[in-house]
Amino acid sequence: MLLARRVVNPSDIIFGPFPNSSSVKLVLKTIRKAFPYQSVNNHPKRICLYNHLGLCPCPPVNNSLSFKKEYKKNIRSIIQIFEGKTKQIIKNIEKKRDVLSKNEQFEEALLLQKRIDALTYITQPKHVPSEYIQNPNLRSDLRKYELNELAKILKENGCDIDTIHKIECFDISNTQGTNATASMVVFIDGEKEGSLYRKFKIQRNATPDDFASMREVFKRRLKHKEWNFPDLLIVDGGKGQVSATFEVLQENNLHIPVIGLAKREETIIIPRIKNSNIEYRPSDLSFTEVSLPKDTKALLLMQRIRNEAHRFAIAYHRNLRSKAALGVNKK
């Protein structure tokens, strides 16, 4: 991957010209964190500084057949990014990440999550400094727009909500029943609030069950009245996870809007009671499924929150597994 001022070899794959070279360099710098690449024509036959930084795979050193195959995949992904096919790349990486996580390959899964974070960063809408000069509150206004759009969509689909200030999102990291964990991340006015994040070690020792784990975690969360309840609950998952959370709310006579974000098609799952005039029964629960355009601001907000919950859960899961491998038994 090289920056060029003119076409030297017509057979090269070339993108541009770009009006601003500094912007191109910034994008390449971020892409390189996700997909390391060689940045010189004739690489020295030794490990370079960029390799130690995790930015260069040093092809002359790692010259195996499997390495060449993986390196070509990286280059193809970079080409797709410049062709505007980033969403498909992210979707493919998410599938690989989930497979690695299920196979307990957490180090590799975390590396893929970092790729997803980097790609999400470079594809998010950019705002030039002049916009902030015209409107110093631009960032908060953008977050407010996202939240208002989400509240409007949810209300139109039967969710009893008016405004959204605080959101809590839960994710279960459960692999073959060992060191199962859950995360709770908190967003205030559309921005993450790390000081309010919480992590849970699943206490049940039965076979893996995301629904039962969600029920356990949410019961434990509700015991902490001092944490203050949110305006909206998001769970990473579909009808099963949403149902488990909704039932715990009913058992505690709490009316907090809860929705799910199903991974396969990024569908929003909204629970509804068929007959609210009688005592709640699980059989009375129905669901509304909402599919939004992929560039909808409300959906992008939910994805950002869900991905943060997933990252936090994987990090804690990996930490517990490392401690278990070292014989450290700590919560």
C-alpha positions as CSV (number, residue, x, y, z in Angstrom):
1,M,0.0,0.0,0.0
2,L,1.7,3.2,-1.2
3,L,0.9,6.8,-1.5
4,A,1.6,8.1,-5.0
5,R,1.6,11.5,-6.7
6,R,1.2,10.1,-10.2
7,V,0.5,6.8,-12.0
8,V,3.7,4.8,-12.4
9,N,2.4,1.4,-13.3
10,P,-0.9,1.2,-15.2
11,S,-1.5,-2.3,-13.8
12,D,-1.6,-1.0,-10.2
13,I,-5.0,-0.7,-8.5
14,I,-5.3,3.1,-7.9
15,F,-7.8,5.1,-5.9
16,G,-8.0,8.9,-6.2
17,P,-7.1,11.5,-6.9
18,F,-8.0,12.9,-3.5
19,P,-8.0,16.7,-2.8
20,N,-6.6,16.4,0.7
21,S,-3.5,14.2,1.3
22,S,-3.6,14.6,5.1
23,S,-7.1,13.2,5.2
24,V,-6.0,10.2,3.1
25,K,-3.0,9.6,5.5
26,L,-5.3,9.7,8.5
27,V,-7.7,7.1,7.0
28,L,-4.8,4.9,6.0
29,K,-3.4,5.2,9.5
30,T,-6.7,3.9,11.0
31,I,-7.1,1.2,8.4
32,R,-3.6,-0.1,9.1
33,K,-4.6,-0.8,12.7
34,A,-7.4,-3.0,11.4
35,F,-5.5,-4.5,8.4
36,P,-1.7,-4.3,8.8
37,Y,0.1,-3.9,5.4
38,Q,3.5,-3.4,3.9
39,S,4.2,0.3,3.1
40,V,7.4,0.0,1.1
41,N,8.2,-1.7,-2.2
42,N,11.3,-3.5,-1.1
43,H,11.0,-4.5,2.5
44,P,14.2,-5.2,4.4
45,K,14.7,-8.9,5.3
46,R,14.3,-8.2,9.0
47,I,11.5,-7.3,11.4
48,C,10.8,-3.5,11.3
49,L,9.6,-1.0,13.9
50,Y,6.1,-1.1,12.4
51,N,5.9,-4.8,13.0
52,H,6.6,-4.3,16.7
53,L,3.7,-1.7,16.7
54,G,1.4,-4.3,15.0
55,L,1.1,-2.3,11.8
56,C,3.4,-4.3,9.4
57,P,3.3,-8.1,8.9
58,C,6.8,-7.9,7.3
59,P,6.2,-10.2,4.3
60,P,9.9,-11.0,3.6
61,V,10.2,-12.4,7.2
62,N,6.8,-14.3,7.4
63,N,7.0,-15.8,3.9
64,S,4.9,-18.9,4.4
65,L,2.0,-19.9,2.1
66,S,-0.6,-19.4,4.9
67,F,0.8,-16.0,5.6
68,K,0.6,-14.9,2.0
69,K,-3.0,-16.1,1.9
70,E,-4.0,-14.1,5.0
71,Y,-2.1,-11.0,3.8
72,K,-3.9,-11.1,0.4
73,K,-7.2,-11.1,2.4
74,N,-6.1,-8.0,4.2
75,I,-5.3,-6.2,1.0
76,R,-8.6,-7.3,-0.6
77,S,-10.5,-5.9,2.5
78,I,-8.6,-2.6,2.1
79,I,-9.6,-2.4,-1.5
80,Q,-13.3,-3.1,-0.6
81,I,-13.1,-0.2,2.0
82,F,-12.1,2.2,-0.8
83,E,-14.8,0.8,-3.0
84,G,-17.3,1.7,-0.3
85,K,-18.1,-1.9,0.8
86,T,-17.2,-1.4,4.5
87,K,-20.5,-2.6,5.9
88,Q,-20.2,-6.0,4.3
89,I,-16.6,-6.3,5.7
90,I,-17.7,-5.5,9.2
91,K,-20.5,-8.0,9.0
92,N,-18.1,-10.7,7.8
93,I,-15.6,-9.9,10.6
94,E,-18.4,-10.0,13.2
95,K,-19.3,-13.5,12.1
96,K,-15.7,-14.6,12.4
97,R,-15.5,-12.9,15.8
98,D,-18.5,-14.8,17.1
99,V,-17.2,-18.1,15.9
100,L,-13.8,-17.5,17.6
101,S,-15.5,-16.5,20.8
102,K,-17.6,-19.7,20.8
103,N,-14.5,-21.7,20.3
104,E,-12.9,-19.9,23.2
105,Q,-10.3,-18.2,21.1
106,F,-10.6,-14.9,22.9
107,E,-7.3,-13.4,22.0
108,E,-8.2,-13.7,18.3
109,A,-11.8,-12.6,18.9
110,L,-10.6,-9.4,20.6
111,L,-8.3,-8.6,17.7
112,L,-11.2,-8.9,15.3
113,Q,-13.3,-6.6,17.7
114,K,-10.5,-4.0,17.4
115,R,-10.8,-4.2,13.6
116,I,-14.5,-3.6,13.9
117,D,-14.0,-0.6,16.2
118,A,-11.4,0.9,13.8
119,L,-13.6,0.4,10.7
120,T,-16.6,1.8,12.6
121,Y,-14.6,4.8,13.5
122,I,-13.4,5.7,10.0
123,T,-16.9,5.1,8.4
124,Q,-18.8,7.3,10.9
125,P,-20.0,10.7,9.7
126,K,-17.2,13.3,9.8
127,H,-17.7,16.9,10.8
128,V,-15.2,19.6,9.9
129,P,-14.0,22.2,12.5
130,S,-16.0,25.0,10.8
131,E,-19.2,23.2,11.7
132,Y,-18.3,23.4,15.4
133,I,-17.5,27.1,15.0
134,Q,-21.0,27.7,13.7
135,N,-22.5,25.4,16.3
136,P,-20.4,24.8,19.4
137,N,-23.1,22.3,20.6
138,L,-22.9,20.2,17.4
139,R,-21.9,16.9,19.2
140,S,-24.6,17.1,21.8
141,D,-27.1,18.1,19.1
142,L,-26.2,15.1,17.0
143,R,-26.6,12.8,20.0
144,K,-29.9,14.4,20.9
145,Y,-31.1,13.8,17.3
146,E,-30.1,10.1,17.6
147,L,-32.0,9.7,20.9
148,N,-35.1,11.5,19.7
149,E,-35.2,9.4,16.5
150,L,-34.9,6.2,18.6
151,A,-37.6,7.3,21.0
152,K,-39.9,8.2,18.1
153,I,-39.4,4.9,16.3
154,L,-40.0,2.9,19.5
155,K,-43.1,4.8,20.4
156,E,-44.5,4.3,17.0
157,N,-44.1,0.6,17.4
158,G,-45.8,0.3,20.8
159,C,-43.0,1.0,23.2
160,D,-44.1,3.2,26.1
161,I,-41.3,5.8,26.0
162,D,-41.2,9.6,25.5
163,T,-37.6,10.8,26.1
164,I,-34.3,8.9,26.6
165,H,-31.6,10.2,28.9
166,K,-30.0,7.1,30.3
167,I,-29.6,3.7,28.5
168,E,-28.3,0.5,30.0
169,C,-27.2,-2.3,27.7
170,F,-26.6,-6.0,28.7
171,D,-24.5,-8.6,26.9
172,I,-23.8,-12.3,27.9
173,S,-20.5,-13.8,27.0
174,N,-21.1,-17.5,27.5
175,T,-18.8,-20.1,26.0
176,Q,-19.4,-23.8,26.7
177,G,-20.5,-23.0,30.3
178,T,-17.0,-21.9,31.5
179,N,-16.4,-18.5,33.1
180,A,-19.7,-17.2,31.7
181,T,-19.9,-13.4,32.2
182,A,-22.2,-10.5,31.5
183,S,-21.6,-6.8,31.0
184,M,-23.7,-3.7,31.7
185,V,-22.7,-0.6,29.9
186,V,-24.3,2.8,30.4
187,F,-24.8,5.7,28.0
188,I,-25.9,9.1,29.2
189,D,-27.4,11.4,26.6
190,G,-25.9,9.2,23.9
191,E,-22.4,9.2,25.3
192,K,-20.8,6.3,27.2
193,E,-20.3,6.7,30.9
194,G,-17.5,4.3,31.9
195,S,-17.7,5.0,35.6
196,L,-21.2,3.4,35.6
197,Y,-20.2,0.2,33.8
198,R,-20.7,-3.1,35.7
199,K,-19.5,-6.6,35.1
200,F,-21.0,-9.9,36.4
201,K,-19.7,-13.4,36.8
202,I,-22.5,-15.8,36.1
203,Q,-23.1,-17.8,39.3
204,R,-25.2,-20.6,37.8
205,N,-23.2,-23.7,37.0
206,A,-25.6,-25.5,34.7
207,T,-25.3,-26.0,31.0
208,P,-24.9,-22.8,28.9
209,D,-28.2,-20.9,28.8
210,D,-28.2,-17.3,27.7
211,F,-31.8,-16.8,28.7
212,A,-31.3,-18.1,32.2
213,S,-28.0,-16.1,32.5
214,M,-29.8,-12.9,31.4
215,R,-32.5,-13.5,34.0
216,E,-29.9,-14.0,36.7
217,V,-27.9,-11.0,35.8
218,F,-30.9,-8.7,35.6
219,K,-32.2,-9.9,39.0
220,R,-28.8,-9.0,40.5
221,R,-28.8,-5.6,38.7
222,L,-32.3,-4.7,40.1
223,K,-31.1,-5.3,43.7
224,H,-28.9,-2.2,43.3
225,K,-31.5,0.6,43.6
226,E,-28.6,3.1,44.2
227,W,-27.5,2.7,40.5
228,N,-30.7,4.5,39.5
229,F,-32.9,2.9,36.8
230,P,-32.5,3.8,33.1
231,D,-35.1,5.2,30.7
232,L,-34.4,2.3,28.3
233,L,-32.9,-1.2,28.6
234,I,-31.2,-2.8,25.6
235,V,-30.2,-6.5,25.5
236,D,-27.9,-8.0,23.0
237,G,-30.1,-10.8,21.5
238,G,-33.6,-11.7,20.3
239,K,-36.9,-12.7,21.7
240,G,-35.5,-15.1,24.3
241,Q,-33.2,-12.6,25.9
242,V,-35.9,-9.8,25.8
243,S,-38.5,-12.1,27.3
244,A,-36.2,-13.1,30.2
245,T,-35.5,-9.5,31.0
246,F,-39.2,-8.4,30.6
247,E,-40.4,-11.2,32.9
248,V,-38.0,-10.1,35.7
249,L,-39.3,-6.5,35.3
250,Q,-42.9,-7.8,35.7
251,E,-41.9,-9.9,38.7
252,N,-40.6,-6.7,40.4
253,N,-43.5,-4.6,39.2
254,L,-41.3,-2.3,37.3
255,H,-42.2,-0.6,34.0
256,I,-38.9,0.2,32.2
257,P,-39.0,-0.1,28.4
258,V,-36.8,-3.0,27.2
259,I,-35.8,-3.9,23.7
260,G,-33.4,-6.3,22.0
261,L,-31.1,-6.0,19.0
262,A,-30.9,-9.3,17.2
263,K,-27.6,-9.8,15.5
264,R,-28.5,-11.6,12.3
265,E,-30.4,-8.8,10.6
266,E,-29.9,-6.1,13.2
267,T,-33.6,-6.2,14.0
268,I,-35.1,-4.3,16.9
269,I,-37.2,-6.6,19.1
270,I,-40.0,-4.8,21.1
271,P,-42.1,-6.8,23.6
272,R,-45.8,-6.2,24.0
273,I,-48.5,-7.6,26.3
274,K,-51.5,-8.9,24.4
275,N,-53.9,-8.3,27.3
276,S,-52.8,-5.7,29.8
277,N,-56.0,-5.9,31.8
278,I,-55.2,-9.3,33.4
279,E,-52.3,-10.6,35.5
280,Y,-49.2,-11.0,33.4
281,R,-48.5,-14.5,32.0
282,P,-45.6,-15.4,29.7
283,S,-48.0,-16.6,27.1
284,D,-49.5,-13.1,26.9
285,L,-46.2,-11.7,25.6
286,S,-45.9,-10.9,21.9
287,F,-43.1,-9.1,19.9
288,T,-42.9,-6.4,17.3
289,E,-39.9,-6.7,15.0
290,V,-38.6,-3.5,13.5
291,S,-36.1,-3.5,10.6
292,L,-34.5,-0.1,9.9
293,P,-32.3,1.1,7.0
294,K,-28.7,0.4,7.9
295,D,-27.8,4.1,8.0
296,T,-30.6,5.1,10.3
297,K,-29.1,7.2,13.1
298,A,-31.2,5.4,15.8
299,L,-29.9,2.0,14.6
300,L,-26.3,3.3,14.5
301,L,-26.7,4.5,18.1
302,M,-27.9,1.1,19.2
303,Q,-25.2,-0.7,17.4
304,R,-22.6,1.5,19.0
305,I,-24.0,0.8,22.4
306,R,-24.3,-3.0,21.7
307,N,-20.8,-3.2,20.4
308,E,-19.4,-1.5,23.5
309,A,-21.3,-4.0,25.7
310,H,-19.9,-6.9,23.7
311,R,-16.4,-5.5,23.9
312,F,-16.7,-5.1,27.7
313,A,-18.1,-8.6,28.2
314,I,-15.4,-10.3,26.1
315,A,-12.6,-8.4,27.9
316,Y,-13.9,-9.6,31.3
317,H,-14.4,-13.2,30.0
318,R,-10.9,-13.3,28.7
319,N,-9.6,-11.9,32.1
320,L,-11.4,-14.7,34.0
321,R,-10.1,-17.4,31.7
322,S,-6.5,-16.1,32.2
323,K,-6.9,-16.2,35.9
324,A,-8.4,-19.7,35.7
325,A,-5.4,-20.8,33.7
326,L,-3.1,-19.4,36.3
327,G,-5.0,-21.0,39.2
328,V,-6.3,-17.6,40.5
329,N,-9.8,-17.9,41.9
330,K,-11.1,-14.4,42.1
331,K,-14.4,-12.7,41.3
